[in-house]
């Protein structure tokens, strides 16, 4: 149950690469242990240290396709030859037990969720401006210039879709953005 007594719901967070989704989700989970972060299914091979059911549900391609074809996924997509998706059953079970569920996802997945799980509350996380986003992406120093340019082009497309969402939160200051997301999810803002 959320702090306000509201019924638990599925909340989705999306936004362009470099906007700080991962940092915000990590802090949110630390401050609210009752939130369940949805675990995706994938057909890719587990990487060293990844745990079944914690990092991903690792499935054979035919099993994944069967689940997808029977409506068992809230959303799914193919990336780099592997399938990724959000299993419906664990999300529904957590919600039925009054656990708030959080889904960190990309734009196309968010659009699918809107159709398959319309009661989900969708939050778009935006940078204060595009120059700041570019600075954050370049500051990672992990991508080639070509990869950075692809991320920036994709980010512009994603920013143009922000009005599709139930709420837009600007991540200029991590603590302020976190407080806004907590309020949107029905939690009281906890000052530390």
C-alpha positions as CSV (number, residue, x, y, z in Angstrom):
1,X,0.0,0.0,0.0
2,X,1.3,3.4,-0.9
3,X,1.8,6.0,1.8
4,X,-1.4,7.8,0.8
5,X,-3.4,4.6,1.1
6,X,-4.0,4.4,-2.6
7,X,-4.2,1.1,-4.4
8,X,-0.9,-0.1,-5.8
9,X,-0.4,0.4,-9.5
10,X,2.0,-0.2,-12.3
11,X,4.1,2.9,-12.9
12,X,6.3,3.1,-16.0
13,X,9.3,5.4,-16.4
14,X,10.9,6.2,-19.7
15,X,13.1,8.8,-21.2
16,X,16.1,9.3,-23.4
17,X,19.5,7.7,-22.8
18,X,21.5,9.8,-20.3
19,X,18.5,11.4,-18.6
20,X,19.1,9.5,-15.3
21,X,16.5,6.8,-15.3
22,X,18.7,4.2,-13.8
23,X,19.9,6.6,-11.0
24,X,16.4,7.6,-10.1
25,X,15.1,4.1,-10.1
26,X,17.9,2.9,-7.9
27,X,17.2,5.7,-5.3
28,X,13.5,5.1,-5.5
29,X,14.0,1.4,-4.7
30,X,16.3,2.2,-1.9
31,X,13.8,4.5,-0.3
32,X,10.7,2.4,-0.9
33,X,11.5,-1.3,-0.3
34,X,7.9,-2.3,-1.1
35,X,8.3,-1.3,-4.8
36,X,8.9,-4.2,-7.1
37,X,11.0,-3.5,-10.2
38,X,9.7,-5.6,-13.0
39,X,12.0,-8.2,-14.3
40,X,12.2,-8.6,-18.1
41,X,12.4,-11.9,-20.0
42,X,15.0,-12.3,-22.7
43,X,16.2,-14.9,-25.2
44,X,19.9,-13.8,-24.8
45,X,22.4,-15.9,-23.0
46,X,23.0,-14.9,-19.3
47,X,26.1,-12.8,-18.7
48,X,28.6,-13.6,-15.9
49,X,27.0,-12.8,-12.6
50,X,23.4,-12.5,-13.9
51,X,20.8,-14.4,-11.8
52,X,17.7,-16.0,-13.2
53,X,14.6,-14.1,-12.0
54,X,16.6,-11.3,-10.6
55,X,18.3,-9.7,-13.6
56,X,16.1,-11.4,-16.3
57,X,14.0,-14.5,-17.0
58,X,16.2,-16.3,-19.5
59,X,14.0,-18.2,-22.1
60,X,14.6,-20.2,-25.2
61,X,13.3,-18.3,-28.3
62,X,10.3,-20.7,-28.9
63,X,9.2,-20.4,-25.2
64,X,9.4,-16.6,-25.5
65,X,7.4,-16.5,-28.7
66,X,4.8,-18.8,-27.2
67,X,4.3,-16.5,-24.2
68,X,4.2,-13.4,-26.5
69,X,1.6,-15.0,-28.9
70,X,-0.7,-15.9,-26.0
71,X,-0.7,-12.4,-24.5
72,X,1.7,-13.3,-21.7
73,X,3.8,-10.2,-22.2
74,X,2.8,-6.6,-21.5
75,X,5.3,-5.5,-24.2
76,X,8.2,-7.0,-26.2
77,X,10.7,-6.1,-28.8
78,X,13.7,-7.5,-30.6
79,X,17.1,-5.9,-30.2
80,X,20.4,-7.2,-31.7
81,X,18.8,-10.6,-32.6
82,X,17.4,-11.2,-29.1
83,X,13.9,-10.8,-27.8
84,X,13.1,-8.8,-24.6
85,X,9.8,-8.4,-22.9
86,X,7.8,-7.8,-19.7
87,X,6.0,-10.9,-18.4
88,X,2.4,-10.1,-17.5
89,X,1.8,-12.7,-14.8
90,X,4.4,-11.5,-12.2
91,X,3.3,-7.9,-12.6
92,X,-0.4,-8.8,-12.1
93,X,0.5,-11.0,-9.1
94,X,2.5,-8.2,-7.4
95,X,-0.3,-5.7,-8.0
96,X,-2.9,-8.2,-6.7
97,X,-0.8,-8.4,-3.5
98,X,-0.9,-4.6,-3.3
99,X,2.8,-4.1,-4.2
100,X,3.5,-1.1,-6.4
101,X,5.3,-2.2,-9.6
102,X,7.8,-0.1,-11.4
103,X,8.8,-0.6,-15.0
104,X,11.9,1.1,-16.5
105,X,11.5,0.9,-20.3
106,X,12.2,2.5,-23.6
107,X,9.7,4.5,-25.7
108,X,8.4,1.8,-28.0
109,X,7.8,-0.5,-25.0
110,X,5.9,2.3,-23.3
111,X,3.7,2.6,-26.3
112,X,2.9,-1.1,-26.2
113,X,2.2,-0.9,-22.5
114,X,-0.3,1.9,-23.1
115,X,-2.3,-0.6,-25.3
116,X,-1.9,-3.8,-23.3
117,X,-2.0,-2.3,-19.8
118,X,-3.8,1.0,-20.1
119,X,-4.2,1.5,-16.4
120,X,-0.5,1.9,-16.0
121,X,0.7,5.4,-15.0
122,X,3.4,6.6,-17.5
123,X,6.1,9.1,-16.5
124,X,8.5,10.6,-19.1
125,X,11.8,11.7,-17.5
126,X,13.3,14.6,-19.4
127,X,16.5,16.6,-19.2
128,X,16.4,20.3,-18.4
129,X,17.5,20.9,-22.0
130,X,19.0,19.0,-24.9
131,X,22.5,20.5,-24.4
132,X,22.6,19.1,-20.8
133,X,21.5,15.7,-22.1
134,X,24.3,15.7,-24.7
135,X,26.8,16.7,-22.0
136,X,25.7,13.8,-19.8
137,X,26.0,11.3,-22.7
138,X,29.4,12.5,-23.7
139,X,30.4,12.6,-20.0
140,X,30.0,8.8,-19.7
141,X,33.0,8.5,-22.1
142,X,31.9,5.0,-23.0
143,X,30.6,5.4,-26.6
144,X,32.2,6.2,-29.9
145,X,31.3,9.5,-31.6
146,X,29.1,7.5,-34.0
147,X,27.2,5.8,-31.1
148,X,26.8,9.2,-29.4
149,X,25.3,10.7,-32.6
150,X,22.8,7.7,-32.8
151,X,21.8,8.3,-29.1
152,X,21.3,12.0,-29.7
153,X,19.1,11.4,-32.8
154,X,17.1,8.8,-30.8
155,X,16.9,11.2,-27.9
156,X,15.3,13.9,-30.1
157,X,12.7,11.5,-31.3
158,X,11.9,10.5,-27.7
159,X,11.7,14.1,-26.5
160,X,9.2,14.7,-29.3
161,X,7.0,12.0,-27.7
162,X,6.9,13.4,-24.2
163,X,3.3,14.7,-24.5
164,X,2.1,11.1,-24.9
165,X,2.7,10.5,-21.2
166,X,0.6,11.0,-18.1
167,X,3.4,13.2,-16.5
168,X,6.7,14.7,-17.4
169,X,9.4,15.1,-14.8
170,X,12.4,17.2,-15.5
171,X,15.6,15.7,-14.1
172,X,17.7,18.8,-13.4
173,X,18.2,17.9,-9.7
174,X,18.1,14.2,-8.8
175,X,16.5,14.8,-5.3
176,X,13.8,17.1,-6.7
177,X,13.0,14.7,-9.6
178,X,12.9,11.8,-7.1
179,X,10.4,13.7,-4.9
180,X,8.2,14.5,-7.9
181,X,8.2,10.8,-8.9
182,X,7.4,9.8,-5.3
183,X,4.4,12.1,-5.3
184,X,3.2,10.8,-8.7
185,X,3.4,7.2,-7.3
186,X,1.5,8.2,-4.2
187,X,4.4,8.2,-1.7
188,X,5.1,11.0,0.7
189,X,8.3,12.9,-0.1
190,X,10.9,11.8,2.5
191,X,13.5,14.4,3.2
192,X,16.7,12.9,4.4
